[in-house]
Amino acid sequence: MSGAWTIRRARQDELRDWDARVQANPDGGQWTQGLAYARLKSTERLHPVFLVLESPGTTVHALALEHRSLAGRFWYLPLGPGAAFDDLPGIADALRAARADVTKGVYAVKVEPYELDTPERRALLADAGYRAANTIQQNIHTVLVDLTPEVDDIFAGFNKKLRNHIRNATKHGYRVEKAAPGEATYRQMYELMQTVAGGKGVDTMKPYDYYRTLWGELCERGQGHFWFGYDGAHDGPQASAFMIGFGRYALAKDGGSVPDRAIRGGAHLMRWTAMQWFKEHGSEVYDTYATPPSWRADDESHRMHGPGIFKRLFGPIVDHLPSHDLVLDEPRYRLFLRLLLPIERRVRRRPWGIW
């Protein structure tokens, strides 16, 4: 645990290489703390605030998304702040101590440490004044693949059924290609995303412009990557995947496919191909992104049950801590939750996925 923490706004020179600084955080860097995510969320009435948290020998760069209402300002640190878990109590003290300047007008701060969910960790956060809140980022429950072993050892660690799927797709000529970013790729990707769930699409899909902004921002920074899979039986790709490489993590963000397939195992081969590419380019962990909680893995009513079956072939579900709120002004916090938030929900003015 580090010593006393302080908090300040980032300087302009620190913003110029912000992503590199985030990737140097103790947690290895989360893409939701980067500039692309800040730009994306700024289109949804969330104002990016770039923070530098410092203690003797340790510096953490954190993005806060600021939601403004009549209650004041609410900060959300998506999968942040990126500090070592044991430093979160000291950071809470720093946030409270900065009420006269940096956090003036901020009535609550929502943190989201990407740490395994355990009773001991929840107790430590509670003792520091954090309150368990709702889950926001979809990969709070996910399957993680360690990319640090040799390729053959990673493959050998997969479920036998998964290995057979990959071998079958390879044997029957399923072709996986890394696609260049651009409007044609974005359009093709979005079309395939609309054909999942038996051709019905998914209820949580956002408009094309949202994805166009997300993909464009990430690709511009060399962090976004597309793969298309071809089985020879369709006019164009049979499946697609958009993935993010940021810091030590590679993350499978979006995917789509034509409902019928001529070759079994194509989607499995596409992800295995991407994993190998990310490993070659320095990623240490592959995040399959979004499953049911481990305790609901077999619950067919959960909206992620189907994708969860597919992803569990790569490994067990990992449960991370939910979001936690640090309340700095109790009356304003209650005003927002009890009065203002219900109104925002009714008039559909709340930002995507924040509350």
C-alpha positions in Angstrom: 0.0 0.0 0.0 1.3 3.4 -1.0 1.4 6.5 1.3 -1.0 9.4 1.3 -2.6 10.2 -2.1 -3.3 13.5 -3.8 -5.5 14.2 -6.8 -5.2 16.9 -9.5 -6.3 17.6 -13.1 -4.0 16.3 -15.9 -1.8 18.9 -17.7 -1.9 19.4 -21.4 1.4 17.6 -21.9 0.0 14.6 -20.1 -3.0 14.5 -22.4 -0.8 14.2 -25.4 0.3 10.7 -24.5 -2.6 9.9 -22.2 -3.2 6.3 -23.5 0.4 5.3 -22.9 0.1 6.7 -19.4 -3.1 4.7 -18.7 -1.4 1.6 -20.0 1.3 2.1 -17.4 -1.2 2.0 -14.6 -0.8 -0.8 -12.0 -3.8 -2.7 -13.5 -2.1 -2.8 -16.9 -4.5 -0.4 -18.6 -8.2 -0.5 -19.4 -9.5 0.8 -22.8 -12.4 2.4 -21.0 -9.9 4.8 -19.4 -8.5 5.8 -22.8 -9.0 8.7 -25.1 -11.2 6.8 -27.6 -13.7 6.0 -24.8 -13.7 9.5 -23.6 -14.5 10.8 -27.1 -17.3 8.3 -27.5 -18.9 9.1 -24.2 -18.6 12.9 -24.8 -21.3 12.4 -27.5 -23.7 11.2 -24.7 -23.6 14.2 -22.5 -20.7 12.8 -20.4 -17.9 15.2 -19.9 -14.4 13.7 -19.7 -12.3 14.7 -16.7 -8.6 13.6 -16.8 -7.2 13.0 -13.4 -3.7 12.2 -12.0 -3.6 10.4 -8.7 -0.3 10.5 -6.9 1.4 9.0 -3.8 5.1 8.5 -3.0 6.5 6.3 -5.8 3.1 5.8 -7.6 1.2 7.7 -10.2 -2.1 6.7 -11.7 -3.8 8.3 -14.6 -7.6 8.0 -14.5 -10.5 9.1 -16.7 -13.7 10.3 -15.0 -16.9 10.7 -17.0 -18.8 13.6 -15.5 -22.6 13.5 -15.5 -24.2 16.9 -14.7 -27.6 17.5 -13.3 -29.4 19.8 -10.9 -27.8 17.8 -8.0 -24.3 18.7 -9.2 -21.6 16.5 -10.7 -21.4 12.7 -10.6 -18.1 11.1 -11.6 -17.9 7.7 -13.1 -14.4 6.0 -13.5 -15.1 3.1 -16.0 -13.1 0.1 -15.0 -11.0 2.6 -13.0 -9.2 4.2 -11.4 -6.5 1.6 -12.4 -4.7 1.7 -9.0 -3.6 -1.3 -7.0 -6.6 -2.6 -5.1 -5.1 -1.9 -1.6 -4.7 1.8 -2.6 -8.4 2.4 -3.0 -8.9 3.5 0.6 -6.2 6.1 0.3 -7.7 7.3 -3.0 -11.1 7.7 -1.2 -9.4 9.9 1.4 -7.8 12.0 -1.4 -11.2 12.4 -3.2 -12.8 13.6 0.1 -9.8 15.9 0.8 -10.1 17.6 -2.6 -13.6 18.9 -2.0 -12.4 22.5 -1.9 -10.8 22.4 -5.4 -10.6 19.3 -7.7 -13.8 17.6 -6.6 -15.7 20.8 -5.7 -19.4 20.3 -6.7 -18.9 16.5 -7.1 -21.4 14.7 -4.9 -20.4 11.1 -5.7 -17.6 9.1 -7.5 -18.4 5.7 -9.0 -15.3 3.5 -9.2 -15.1 0.1 -10.9 -11.9 -1.7 -10.0 -11.3 -4.6 -12.4 -10.6 -7.0 -9.6 -11.9 -10.5 -8.7 -15.1 -10.3 -6.6 -14.5 -11.7 -3.1 -16.2 -11.0 0.3 -12.8 -9.8 1.7 -12.5 -7.2 -1.1 -16.1 -6.0 -0.7 -15.5 -5.6 3.0 -12.4 -3.5 2.5 -14.2 -1.2 0.1 -17.1 -0.9 2.5 -14.7 0.0 5.4 -13.2 2.7 3.2 -16.7 4.2 2.6 -17.5 2.8 -0.8 -21.0 1.5 -1.4 -21.7 -1.5 -3.7 -23.8 -0.4 -6.7 -25.0 -1.7 -10.0 -22.9 -3.5 -12.7 -22.1 -1.2 -15.6 -19.4 -2.6 -17.9 -20.5 -5.8 -19.5 -17.2 -7.7 -18.9 -17.6 -7.6 -15.2 -18.5 -11.2 -15.8 -16.4 -12.8 -18.5 -13.9 -15.5 -19.5 -10.2 -14.6 -19.5 -7.5 -16.5 -21.4 -3.9 -16.2 -20.3 -1.8 -15.4 -23.4 1.6 -15.6 -21.7 2.2 -19.4 -22.2 3.5 -20.8 -25.5 0.8 -21.0 -28.2 0.7 -24.9 -28.1 0.2 -24.8 -24.3 -2.6 -22.3 -24.6 -4.4 -24.5 -27.2 -3.8 -27.6 -25.1 -5.5 -25.9 -22.2 -8.8 -25.3 -24.1 -11.8 -27.5 -23.6 -11.6 -30.6 -25.8 -14.8 -29.6 -27.7 -13.3 -26.3 -28.5 -10.1 -27.8 -29.9 -12.2 -30.1 -32.1 -14.2 -27.1 -33.4 -11.0 -25.2 -34.3 -9.5 -28.3 -36.0 -12.7 -29.0 -37.9 -12.9 -25.4 -39.2 -9.2 -25.5 -40.3 -9.6 -28.9 -42.0 -12.6 -27.8 -44.0 -11.1 -24.6 -45.2 -12.8 -21.9 -43.1 -10.8 -18.7 -43.8 -10.1 -16.0 -41.3 -8.9 -12.6 -42.6 -8.0 -9.4 -40.7 -9.9 -6.6 -42.3 -8.7 -3.0 -42.8 -10.7 -0.3 -41.0 -13.0 1.9 -43.1 -16.6 2.6 -43.9 -17.1 -0.6 -45.9 -15.8 -2.7 -43.1 -17.9 -0.8 -40.5 -21.0 -1.3 -42.6 -20.4 -5.0 -43.1 -19.7 -5.4 -39.4 -22.9 -3.7 -38.4 -25.0 -5.7 -40.8 -23.6 -9.0 -39.4 -24.2 -7.8 -35.9 -27.9 -7.5 -36.8 -28.1 -11.1 -37.9 -27.2 -12.7 -34.5 -29.7 -14.5 -32.3 -31.2 -16.5 -35.1 -31.4 -13.5 -37.4 -33.3 -11.3 -35.0 -30.4 -9.2 -33.7 -30.2 -8.2 -30.0 -32.3 -5.8 -28.0 -29.2 -3.9 -26.7 -27.8 -2.9 -30.0 -27.2 0.8 -30.4 -27.5 2.9 -33.6 -24.9 2.6 -36.3 -23.4 6.1 -35.6 -22.5 4.9 -32.1 -20.5 2.0 -33.4 -19.1 4.1 -36.2 -17.7 6.5 -33.6 -16.4 3.8 -31.3 -14.7 1.8 -34.1 -13.3 4.9 -35.8 -11.8 6.3 -32.6 -10.2 3.1 -31.7 -8.9 2.2 -35.2 -7.4 5.7 -35.5 -5.3 5.0 -32.5 -4.3 1.5 -33.7 -6.3 -0.1 -30.9 -9.3 -1.4 -32.9 -9.1 -4.6 -35.1 -11.6 -6.4 -37.3 -11.6 -10.0 -38.4 -14.0 -11.6 -40.9 -14.6 -15.3 -41.4 -15.5 -17.0 -44.7 -17.0 -20.5 -45.2 -17.4 -20.3 -48.9 -21.1 -20.7 -48.8 -22.1 -17.1 -48.4 -21.8 -14.0 -50.5 -19.3 -12.3 -48.2 -18.2 -13.1 -44.7 -20.1 -15.6 -42.6 -18.9 -14.1 -39.3 -17.2 -11.0 -38.0 -15.5 -9.7 -34.8 -14.3 -6.4 -33.6 -11.6 -6.5 -30.9 -9.6 -4.0 -28.9 -6.0 -4.2 -28.0 -5.1 -1.9 -25.1 -2.3 -2.3 -22.6 -2.0 -5.9 -21.4 -5.5 -6.8 -22.5 -7.1 -7.8 -25.8 -10.9 -7.7 -25.7 -13.5 -9.2 -28.0 -16.0 -6.3 -28.1 -18.5 -6.9 -30.9 -19.4 -9.8 -33.1 -21.9 -11.0 -35.7 -22.6 -13.9 -38.0 -25.0 -15.2 -40.6 -27.4 -17.6 -38.7 -26.6 -20.7 -40.9 -23.1 -21.9 -41.3 -21.5 -24.4 -43.7 -18.5 -25.2 -41.6 -18.6 -26.0 -37.9 -16.2 -24.1 -35.7 -15.6 -21.0 -37.8 -16.3 -18.6 -34.9 -14.0 -20.6 -32.6 -11.2 -20.5 -35.2 -11.7 -16.7 -35.7 -11.2 -16.0 -32.0 -8.2 -18.4 -31.8 -6.6 -16.6 -34.8 -7.2 -13.3 -33.1 -5.7 -14.5 -29.8 -2.5 -15.5 -31.6 -2.3 -12.2 -33.3 -2.7 -10.3 -30.1 -0.2 -12.5 -28.3 2.4 -11.7 -31.0 1.7 -8.0 -30.5 2.2 -8.0 -26.8 -1.2 -8.7 -25.2 -1.1 -10.9 -22.1 -4.8 -11.5 -21.4 -7.7 -12.2 -23.8 -11.0 -11.0 -22.5 -14.0 -12.8 -24.2 -16.2 -9.9 -23.0 -19.6 -10.5 -21.3 -21.1 -13.7 -19.9 -23.7 -14.3 -17.2 -22.5 -14.3 -13.6 -20.9 -17.6 -12.8 -23.8 -18.5 -10.5 -26.2 -18.1 -13.4 -24.1 -19.8 -16.0 -26.8 -22.4 -16.7 -29.8 -20.1 -16.4 -31.4 -20.1 -19.8 -33.4 -17.0 -19.0 -30.3 -14.8 -18.8 -29.8 -12.7 -21.9 -26.1 -13.8 -22.1 -26.8 -17.5 -21.7 -26.2 -18.3 -25.4 -22.9 -16.3 -25.7 -21.9 -17.7 -22.4 -22.1 -21.3 -23.6 -19.7 -20.4 -26.5 -17.3 -18.4 -24.3 -17.1 -21.0 -21.5 -15.4 -23.3 -24.0 -12.3 -21.0 -23.6 -12.3 -21.2 -19.8 -14.3 -20.6 -16.6 -16.3 -17.5 -15.9 -14.5 -14.9 -13.8 -16.6 -12.5 -11.7 -15.2 -9.0 -11.0 -16.3 -6.5 -8.4 -19.4 -4.5 -9.2 -19.3 -0.7 -9.3 -19.0 1.1 -6.0 -20.1 4.6 -5.1 -18.1 6.9 -2.9 -20.6 9.5 -1.7 -19.2 13.0 -1.0 -22.5 14.8 -0.5 -25.3 12.6 0.9 -28.3 15.0 0.4 -27.3 15.6 -3.3 -26.7 11.9 -3.9 -30.2 11.1 -2.5 -31.7 13.8 -4.6 -30.2 12.4 -7.7 -31.1 8.8 -7.1 -34.7 9.4 -5.8 -35.9 12.3 -7.9 -33.6 13.2 -10.8 -32.6 9.8 -12.1 -36.2 8.5 -12.4 -37.0 11.6 -14.4 -34.0 11.1 -16.7 -35.1 7.5 -17.3 -38.6 8.5 -18.2 -37.5 11.1 -20.7 -34.7 8.8 -22.0 -32.0 11.4 -21.4 -29.7 9.3 -19.3 -26.3 8.4 -20.9 -26.0 4.9 -22.4 -25.1 2.3 -19.8 -24.2 4.6 -16.9 -27.1 4.1 -14.6 
